[in-house]
Amino acid sequence: MPADSATDLFLPVRLGSLWLPNRVVMAPLTRNRAPDGLVGELHARYYRQRAGAGMILTEATVIAPEGVGYPNVPGLHSDAQVAAWRGVVEAVHEQGGRMFAQLWHVGRISLPRYQPEGGLPVAPSAIRPAGEAFTPEGGAPYETPRALELDEIPAVVNQYAAAAANALAAGFDGVEIHGANGYLIDQFLRDGSNRRTDRYGGSIENRCRFLEEIVEAVTGVVEAGRVGVRLSPTGAFNDMHDSDPQALFDHVATRLSGRGLAYVHVVEQFPGDEPAPFDFASLRRRFEGAYIANGGYDRARALQARVEDTADLICFGRPYIANPDLVHRLALDAPLNPPDADTFYGGDAEGYTDYPTLDQQRAAPYASR
């Protein structure tokens, strides 16, 4: 590494087929402000404000009606949704930003109320997750999902490819396949949620097959250098666990390598969780593309990661909620606005587009939004 490697967090970097203006990535942040699955002018303003990121990853965006598990989340499976996203992407591009769509299917983390015709959510196996689903009225216990039939799986794989094609039509610079956080792909990967006895279950090789088929299908419509995959090897969110996560995700990293993918985006730690024992460096050694680290990073940890070369890019989540000019603040080591947790999910512009930039604060000291 060069002697000034600490400063390259804020310098341009090649990621797959794209040049990014810096190594700071805006994490996918679900904000539940897309009624009927449609983004709008408010989203355009929100993402435009944050276009200084090296790359923006959209809030998780569902690939099909069956993929919905939360209220007011956006989709990429209809012409209206494609048209709506096109306006958001254009707003980001006008500010010189880069934007990837995160492709999402929640699997068992849903309720019949969110499903077409009130059906059961689908999953690799009929295993009810612990915990409660998020609804506008409060928490509601999950139900036992329906295990996907073997002949249904190709159609779900094709839904990912169709959503990827829609992302290109909307003007996105690339796509991220959401394989983390206890959603459908993660459910196939881990033996705590996958008890299948066919070619998609049992061995690590079989449990990885669904993800590999999705990657192959998506890279059939989007060039591989504009595709990334998100993973969460140690995450217990959404009642997830595996008997040997190191062996599983080492295999995943190895199988994803050699395909020309732009990156793997690894959630190393969830907010409020203690670090779990795991050799994340092993994933980076096995995968030939870029490694994006996510999980409790602040400025000091991000700079250290670049000095020690433990990650190529650093993904910031909650700091981006309250700091639209996060890269500028990090570069100057300026104070950050604290986020208002009461406005994280749902609502309007309050707590969404009304956080001030550093320049605005200096021009008129920030008292309240």
C-alpha positions as CSV (number, residue, x, y, z in Angstrom):
1,M,0.0,0.0,0.0
2,P,1.2,3.6,-0.6
3,A,2.3,5.6,2.3
4,D,-0.7,8.0,2.0
5,S,-3.2,5.2,1.8
6,A,-5.2,6.7,4.7
7,T,-6.3,9.5,2.4
8,D,-7.4,7.3,-0.6
9,L,-10.8,6.9,1.1
10,F,-11.6,10.2,-0.6
11,L,-9.9,9.5,-4.0
12,P,-11.3,8.0,-7.1
13,V,-11.3,4.2,-7.4
14,R,-12.2,1.7,-10.1
15,L,-15.1,-0.6,-9.2
16,G,-15.8,-3.3,-11.7
17,S,-16.6,-1.4,-15.0
18,L,-17.1,2.0,-13.3
19,W,-14.9,4.7,-11.8
20,L,-16.2,6.1,-8.5
21,P,-15.2,9.5,-7.1
22,N,-14.4,8.0,-3.7
23,R,-14.5,4.8,-1.6
24,V,-17.5,5.8,0.5
25,V,-20.6,3.9,-0.2
26,M,-24.1,4.8,0.9
27,A,-25.8,1.7,2.4
28,P,-29.2,0.5,1.4
29,L,-31.6,2.1,4.0
30,T,-35.2,1.0,4.1
31,R,-37.3,4.1,4.8
32,N,-40.9,3.0,4.0
33,R,-41.9,6.0,2.0
34,A,-43.0,4.5,-1.3
35,P,-46.7,3.9,-1.3
36,D,-47.9,1.5,-3.9
37,G,-44.3,0.5,-4.4
38,L,-43.5,3.8,-6.2
39,V,-40.7,6.3,-5.5
40,G,-41.3,10.0,-6.3
41,E,-40.0,13.5,-6.1
42,L,-39.3,13.1,-2.4
43,H,-37.0,10.2,-3.2
44,A,-35.3,12.1,-6.0
45,R,-34.5,14.9,-3.6
46,Y,-33.3,12.5,-0.9
47,Y,-30.9,10.6,-3.1
48,R,-29.8,13.8,-5.0
49,Q,-28.7,15.3,-1.7
50,R,-26.5,12.2,-1.1
51,A,-25.0,12.0,-4.6
52,G,-21.5,12.9,-3.2
53,A,-21.1,9.2,-2.2
54,G,-18.7,7.2,-4.2
55,M,-21.8,5.0,-4.9
56,I,-25.3,5.0,-3.7
57,L,-27.1,1.6,-3.0
58,T,-30.8,2.1,-3.1
59,E,-33.1,1.0,-0.3
60,A,-34.0,-2.6,-0.8
61,T,-36.3,-2.9,-3.9
62,V,-38.5,-5.8,-4.4
63,I,-38.3,-7.9,-7.6
64,A,-41.9,-9.2,-7.6
65,P,-45.1,-8.8,-5.7
66,E,-44.3,-12.0,-3.7
67,G,-41.1,-10.4,-2.5
68,V,-42.9,-7.7,-0.4
69,G,-42.7,-8.0,3.4
70,Y,-42.9,-4.4,4.6
71,P,-45.3,-1.5,4.0
72,N,-44.5,1.2,1.5
73,V,-41.3,-0.3,0.0
74,P,-40.4,0.3,-3.6
75,G,-40.3,-2.2,-6.4
76,L,-38.8,-2.8,-9.8
77,H,-41.3,-5.2,-11.4
78,S,-43.7,-2.9,-13.2
79,D,-43.5,-0.3,-15.9
80,A,-44.7,2.4,-13.5
81,Q,-42.0,1.5,-11.0
82,V,-39.3,1.7,-13.7
83,A,-40.5,5.1,-14.8
84,A,-40.6,6.3,-11.2
85,W,-37.1,5.2,-10.5
86,R,-35.9,6.8,-13.8
87,G,-36.6,10.2,-12.4
88,V,-34.6,9.4,-9.2
89,V,-31.6,8.1,-11.0
90,E,-31.6,11.1,-13.4
91,A,-31.5,13.4,-10.3
92,V,-28.5,11.5,-8.9
93,H,-26.7,11.5,-12.3
94,E,-27.3,15.2,-12.7
95,Q,-25.1,15.7,-9.5
96,G,-22.4,13.3,-10.8
97,G,-23.4,10.4,-8.6
98,R,-23.4,6.7,-9.2
99,M,-26.4,4.5,-8.2
100,F,-27.0,0.7,-8.0
101,A,-30.4,-0.8,-7.4
102,Q,-30.5,-3.4,-4.6
103,L,-32.7,-6.4,-5.7
104,W,-34.7,-7.9,-2.9
105,H,-37.1,-10.8,-2.1
106,V,-37.9,-11.2,1.6
107,G,-39.0,-14.8,1.4
108,R,-40.5,-16.0,4.7
109,I,-40.1,-12.5,6.3
110,S,-43.6,-11.5,5.2
111,L,-47.3,-12.0,6.0
112,P,-50.3,-13.0,3.9
113,R,-51.5,-9.4,4.0
114,Y,-48.5,-8.4,1.8
115,Q,-48.8,-11.3,-0.6
116,P,-50.8,-11.5,-3.8
117,E,-54.3,-12.8,-3.0
118,G,-53.3,-13.2,0.6
119,G,-51.2,-16.3,0.0
120,L,-48.5,-17.7,2.3
121,P,-45.0,-16.3,1.9
122,V,-42.5,-18.6,0.2
123,A,-39.2,-19.9,1.5
124,P,-36.8,-22.8,0.9
125,S,-38.5,-24.7,3.7
126,A,-41.7,-24.4,5.7
127,I,-39.9,-23.1,8.9
128,R,-41.6,-20.3,10.7
129,P,-39.2,-17.6,11.8
130,A,-39.2,-16.3,15.3
131,G,-40.2,-12.7,15.9
132,E,-42.7,-10.4,14.4
133,A,-43.3,-8.7,11.1
134,F,-43.4,-4.9,10.8
135,T,-46.9,-3.5,10.0
136,P,-48.4,0.0,10.2
137,E,-50.4,-1.2,13.2
138,G,-47.4,-2.7,15.0
139,G,-45.8,-6.1,15.2
140,A,-47.5,-9.2,14.0
141,P,-46.3,-12.8,14.4
142,Y,-44.8,-14.4,11.4
143,E,-46.7,-17.4,9.9
144,T,-45.2,-20.7,8.7
145,P,-44.2,-20.1,5.0
146,R,-44.8,-22.3,2.1
147,A,-41.7,-24.2,0.8
148,L,-41.1,-23.4,-2.9
149,E,-41.7,-26.4,-5.1
150,L,-38.7,-27.5,-7.2
151,D,-40.3,-26.4,-10.4
152,E,-41.1,-23.0,-9.0
153,I,-37.5,-22.0,-8.3
154,P,-36.5,-21.1,-12.0
155,A,-39.4,-18.6,-12.1
156,V,-38.0,-16.8,-9.0
157,V,-34.5,-16.8,-10.5
158,N,-36.0,-15.2,-13.6
159,Q,-37.7,-12.5,-11.5
160,Y,-34.2,-11.4,-10.3
161,A,-33.1,-11.2,-14.0
162,A,-36.2,-9.3,-15.0
163,A,-35.8,-6.8,-12.2
164,A,-32.1,-6.3,-13.2
165,A,-33.2,-5.6,-16.8
166,N,-35.7,-3.1,-15.4
167,A,-32.9,-1.5,-13.4
168,L,-31.0,-0.9,-16.6
169,A,-34.1,0.5,-18.2
170,A,-34.5,2.9,-15.3
171,G,-30.9,4.1,-15.9
172,F,-29.1,2.6,-12.9
173,D,-25.4,2.1,-13.1
174,G,-25.6,-1.4,-11.8
175,V,-27.4,-3.8,-9.4
176,E,-26.7,-5.4,-6.1
177,I,-28.2,-8.9,-5.4
178,H,-29.4,-8.8,-1.8
179,G,-28.2,-12.1,-0.4
180,A,-28.1,-11.0,3.3
181,N,-30.1,-10.2,6.4
182,G,-32.3,-13.3,6.5
183,Y,-34.1,-12.7,3.3
184,L,-34.8,-15.3,0.6
185,I,-31.3,-15.9,-0.7
186,D,-29.9,-16.0,2.8
187,Q,-32.6,-18.4,3.7
188,F,-31.4,-20.8,1.0
189,L,-27.8,-20.4,2.1
190,R,-28.1,-21.3,5.7
191,D,-29.0,-24.7,7.2
192,G,-31.0,-23.1,10.0
193,S,-33.6,-22.1,7.4
194,N,-33.0,-24.6,4.6
195,R,-33.9,-28.2,5.3
196,R,-34.5,-29.2,1.7
197,T,-33.5,-32.6,0.5
198,D,-33.3,-31.9,-3.2
199,R,-30.6,-30.2,-5.2
200,Y,-31.1,-26.9,-3.4
201,G,-30.6,-28.3,0.1
202,G,-28.3,-30.4,2.3
203,S,-24.7,-29.8,1.3
204,I,-23.1,-26.4,1.2
205,E,-22.8,-26.8,-2.5
206,N,-26.5,-27.4,-2.9
207,R,-27.5,-24.5,-0.6
208,C,-25.4,-22.1,-2.7
209,R,-27.0,-23.2,-5.9
210,F,-29.9,-20.7,-5.7
211,L,-27.6,-17.8,-5.4
212,E,-25.3,-19.0,-8.1
213,E,-28.2,-19.4,-10.5
214,I,-29.4,-15.9,-9.7
215,V,-26.0,-14.4,-10.3
216,E,-25.8,-16.3,-13.6
217,A,-29.2,-15.0,-14.7
218,V,-28.6,-11.4,-13.6
219,T,-25.2,-11.3,-15.3
220,G,-26.9,-12.5,-18.4
221,V,-28.7,-9.1,-18.7
222,V,-26.3,-6.8,-16.8
223,E,-22.5,-6.9,-17.4
224,A,-20.8,-8.6,-14.5
225,G,-18.6,-5.6,-13.8
226,R,-21.8,-3.8,-12.8
227,V,-23.1,-6.4,-10.4
228,G,-22.5,-6.9,-6.7
229,V,-23.7,-9.3,-4.0
230,R,-24.5,-8.5,-0.4
231,L,-23.8,-11.1,2.3
232,S,-24.1,-11.2,6.1
233,P,-22.2,-14.3,7.3
234,T,-22.7,-13.7,11.0
235,G,-26.0,-11.9,11.1
236,A,-28.7,-13.4,13.3
237,F,-31.3,-10.8,12.1
238,N,-34.6,-12.4,11.1
239,D,-33.9,-15.6,13.1
240,M,-30.9,-16.7,11.0
241,H,-28.1,-19.2,12.0
242,D,-25.9,-21.8,10.4
243,S,-24.0,-24.7,11.8
244,D,-20.7,-23.7,10.0
245,P,-20.9,-20.1,8.7
246,Q,-17.1,-19.9,7.9
247,A,-17.2,-22.9,5.7
248,L,-20.4,-21.8,4.0
249,F,-19.4,-18.3,3.2
250,D,-15.8,-19.2,2.3
251,H,-17.5,-21.4,-0.3
252,V,-19.8,-18.6,-1.4
253,A,-16.9,-16.2,-1.9
254,T,-14.9,-18.8,-3.9
255,R,-17.9,-19.6,-6.1
256,L,-18.6,-15.9,-6.8
257,S,-15.0,-15.3,-7.7
258,G,-14.0,-15.8,-11.4
259,R,-17.3,-14.4,-12.7
260,G,-16.1,-10.8,-13.1
261,L,-18.4,-9.4,-10.5
262,A,-17.7,-5.9,-9.3
263,Y,-17.8,-6.6,-5.6
264,V,-19.1,-8.4,-2.5
265,H,-20.7,-6.2,0.1
266,V,-20.3,-7.8,3.5
267,V,-22.3,-6.9,6.6
268,E,-19.7,-7.6,9.3
269,Q,-21.8,-6.5,12.2
270,F,-25.3,-5.3,12.9
271,P,-26.2,-2.2,14.8
272,G,-26.1,-2.9,18.5
273,D,-24.6,-6.4,18.1
274,E,-21.3,-7.5,19.5
275,P,-18.8,-8.7,16.8
276,A,-19.2,-12.4,16.1
277,P,-16.1,-14.6,15.6
278,F,-15.5,-14.8,11.9
279,D,-12.5,-14.5,9.5
280,F,-13.7,-11.9,7.1
281,A,-10.3,-11.6,5.6
282,S,-10.8,-15.1,4.3
283,L,-13.7,-14.0,2.2
284,R,-11.6,-11.1,0.8
285,R,-8.8,-13.5,-0.1
286,R,-11.1,-15.8,-1.9
287,F,-13.0,-13.2,-3.9
288,E,-11.2,-11.6,-6.8
289,G,-13.3,-8.4,-7.0
290,A,-13.7,-5.5,-4.5
291,Y,-14.6,-6.1,-0.9
292,I,-17.1,-3.5,0.6
293,A,-17.1,-3.6,4.4
294,N,-20.2,-2.6,6.3
295,G,-21.0,-2.6,10.0
296,G,-20.4,0.1,12.6
297,Y,-17.7,1.9,10.6
298,D,-16.9,5.5,11.5
299,R,-14.2,7.8,10.1
300,A,-11.4,6.3,12.2
301,R,-12.2,2.7,11.4
302,A,-12.7,3.5,7.7
303,L,-9.3,5.1,7.5
304,Q,-7.7,2.3,9.4
305,A,-9.3,-0.2,7.1
306,R,-7.6,1.5,4.1
307,V,-4.3,1.8,5.9
308,E,-4.4,-2.0,6.8
309,D,-6.0,-2.8,3.4
310,T,-8.8,-4.9,5.0
311,A,-11.5,-3.4,2.7
312,D,-11.6,-1.7,-0.7
313,L,-14.6,0.5,0.0
314,I,-16.5,1.3,3.2
315,C,-20.3,1.4,3.5
316,F,-22.0,3.8,5.9
317,G,-25.7,3.4,6.8
318,R,-27.2,5.4,9.6
319,P,-24.7,8.3,9.3
320,Y,-26.1,8.9,5.8
321,I,-29.6,9.3,7.2
322,A,-28.7,12.6,9.0
323,N,-25.7,13.7,6.9
324,P,-26.5,14.1,3.2
325,D,-22.9,15.5,2.7
326,L,-21.3,12.7,4.6
327,V,-18.2,12.4,2.4
328,H,-17.5,16.1,2.8
329,R,-17.9,15.9,6.6
330,L,-15.7,12.8,6.8
331,A,-13.0,14.4,4.7
332,L,-12.9,17.5,7.0
333,D,-13.3,15.4,10.1
334,A,-16.3,17.6,10.9
335,P,-19.1,16.8,13.4
336,L,-22.0,14.7,12.2
337,N,-25.7,15.4,12.7
338,P,-27.3,12.8,14.9
339,P,-30.2,10.9,13.3
340,D,-33.7,11.0,14.6
341,A,-34.8,7.3,15.1
342,D,-38.4,8.3,15.3
343,T,-38.4,9.3,11.7
344,F,-36.5,6.3,10.3
345,Y,-39.5,4.4,8.9
346,G,-42.5,6.0,7.2
347,G,-43.6,9.6,7.1
348,D,-42.7,12.5,4.9
349,A,-39.8,14.9,4.4
350,E,-39.3,15.3,8.1
351,G,-36.2,13.2,9.1
352,Y,-35.7,12.4,5.4
353,T,-34.8,15.4,3.3
354,D,-34.5,18.2,5.9
355,Y,-31.2,17.4,7.5
356,P,-28.7,20.3,6.8
357,T,-25.3,20.1,5.1
358,L,-22.3,21.4,6.9
359,D,-22.2,24.5,4.6
360,Q,-25.9,25.2,5.5
361,Q,-25.1,24.9,9.2
362,R,-22.2,27.3,8.9
363,A,-24.3,29.8,7.0
364,A,-27.2,29.5,9.4
365,P,-26.5,27.5,12.6
366,Y,-28.8,24.5,12.9
367,A,-31.3,24.8,15.7
368,S,-34.1,22.5,14.5
369,R,-35.4,20.9,11.3
